[in-house]
Amino acid sequence: MRESVTVSTDPSSTPSTVPSAVPSTVAPPFPDDLLARAVVDLSAVRDNVRALAGHAPGAAVMAVVKADGYGHGMLPVARAALAGGATWLGTAVPAEALALRAGGVTPGDARVLTWLAAPGAPFGRLVAAGVDVGVAAPWALAEVAAGARAAGETARVHLKVDTGLGRNGIMPADLPDVVRRAAALEAEGVLRVVGVMSHLACADEPGHPSVALQAEAFDDAVRTVERAGASLEVRHLANSAAVLTAPRLHYDLVRPGIAVYGHSPVPQLGAPGDYGLRGAMTLQARLATVKDVPAGHGVSYGHHYTTPRDTRLGVVPLGYADGIQRHASGGSLGVGGPVGTGAGGTARVLRVAGRVCMDQFVLDLGPGAAERAGDVVTLFGASDGVDRGAVVPNAEDWARAAGTISYEIVTGIGARAPRVYAGLDAGLYTGMDESSEDRKEVQR
């Protein structure tokens, strides 16, 4: 009989140990020489990790910092996550894991895991740096062993099993042979299997039948590995959505990603604040141009927006080259991405007017609008979204406008919006060795 997976779809069931969302740290002044910036509140990252630990009280927390910390800056957010209680850091590719070590994150600070590699990956350097390695294919076992021999160290290995995602991972039919070979290498002292891991396909749809099926397959895989004599330290399956909705899947270690950065992985069930989270990134720009135009004036490429009256337009100097989704264009193309402008009693949310261009898009500010060139507008920040009455949009608002997910919004913001850090000691949390070759491999 298959064991069911209990899920919670009620945000009000947040454990009492999870702090409620609090206002984001006040951003530093906007320099006159910047057109745009992405302010990263490191205290939000720290507090989000604390909140996630409260949702999974029986498990350790691995903060996933791949893709340059989901676009926030890998090393600063890694340090902030550790300050929040994470004891593991997760990376996708080897260069990211090596950059963490080169940036000063020592084995004494945190375990680091990398899980996506191709033949020829620098397994020897990973083992020498004290990085745990995910083995996701039969070929990888021999290469990790060769790297360990070259490094003169014992590799720490996590067997990654494909329990139903159909992506990276050892197929269950191949697992017994991989386990047999791993046991021989463990007897030789070359490697040690310390973990079994997998990844969920539909955790963001709590109650989807695949979640229970994958949990069953994962339990089978763990039993196969343990029967071969492996002494596992951790079993891990839960991503952000499972951390918040599927306690049965927490096991020994949880791997939150998008939730670390303050975004709900299940927006159909709850906003960030419902889970004790707040957005860590605030994307802002200065209006480059403000001008009056007559009624019937076409706006941007293709004239997909035409002014319905005499009005005032504002040009925002960010475009699809900066990660502003072209699919978030407005007018006849769609609802348009939301932008917050004004402050206090004059704060309001406007929508992209017409086509998003490579470097810019346009807002219809309205007749006689008070905005002037140089005024700051906010594309997204820490809020529960405009559908809850917020005058600051969040990344999910942009995701809905573009027909995508908040992950793509925050990871896509480019280097022309430099990261500015707030909320914690900037020197402590952003210091790094810029000369490191490993750091250069993953710099934006």
Secondary structure as GFF3:
##gff-version 3
##sequence-region A 1 444
A	DSSP	three_ten_helix	11	13	.	.	.	ID=ss1
A	DSSP	beta_strand	36	41	.	.	.	ID=ss2
A	DSSP	alpha_helix	42	55	.	.	.	ID=ss3
A	DSSP	beta_strand	60	64	.	.	.	ID=ss4
A	DSSP	alpha_helix	66	70	.	.	.	ID=ss5
A	DSSP	alpha_helix	74	83	.	.	.	ID=ss6
A	DSSP	beta_strand	88	91	.	.	.	ID=ss7
A	DSSP	alpha_helix	94	102	.	.	.	ID=ss8
A	DSSP	beta_strand	111	114	.	.	.	ID=ss9
A	DSSP	alpha_helix	123	128	.	.	.	ID=ss10
A	DSSP	beta_strand	132	135	.	.	.	ID=ss11
A	DSSP	alpha_helix	138	151	.	.	.	ID=ss12
A	DSSP	beta_strand	155	160	.	.	.	ID=ss13
A	DSSP	alpha_helix	175	188	.	.	.	ID=ss14
A	DSSP	beta_strand	191	197	.	.	.	ID=ss15
A	DSSP	alpha_helix	209	227	.	.	.	ID=ss16
A	DSSP	beta_strand	234	236	.	.	.	ID=ss17
A	DSSP	alpha_helix	240	245	.	.	.	ID=ss18
A	DSSP	three_ten_helix	247	249	.	.	.	ID=ss19
A	DSSP	beta_strand	253	254	.	.	.	ID=ss20
A	DSSP	three_ten_helix	258	261	.	.	.	ID=ss21
A	DSSP	three_ten_helix	272	275	.	.	.	ID=ss22
A	DSSP	beta_strand	281	286	.	.	.	ID=ss23
A	DSSP	beta_strand	289	293	.	.	.	ID=ss24
A	DSSP	beta_strand	298	299	.	.	.	ID=ss25
A	DSSP	three_ten_helix	301	303	.	.	.	ID=ss26
A	DSSP	beta_strand	305	306	.	.	.	ID=ss27
A	DSSP	beta_strand	311	316	.	.	.	ID=ss28
A	DSSP	three_ten_helix	320	322	.	.	.	ID=ss29
A	DSSP	three_ten_helix	326	328	.	.	.	ID=ss30
A	DSSP	three_ten_helix	331	333	.	.	.	ID=ss31
A	DSSP	beta_strand	338	341	.	.	.	ID=ss32
A	DSSP	three_ten_helix	344	346	.	.	.	ID=ss33
A	DSSP	beta_strand	348	351	.	.	.	ID=ss34
A	DSSP	beta_strand	361	364	.	.	.	ID=ss35
A	DSSP	beta_strand	376	380	.	.	.	ID=ss36
A	DSSP	three_ten_helix	386	388	.	.	.	ID=ss37
A	DSSP	alpha_helix	395	402	.	.	.	ID=ss38
A	DSSP	alpha_helix	406	411	.	.	.	ID=ss39
A	DSSP	beta_strand	419	422	.	.	.	ID=ss40
A	DSSP	alpha_helix	426	430	.	.	.	ID=ss41
A	DSSP	alpha_helix	437	442	.	.	.	ID=ss42
###
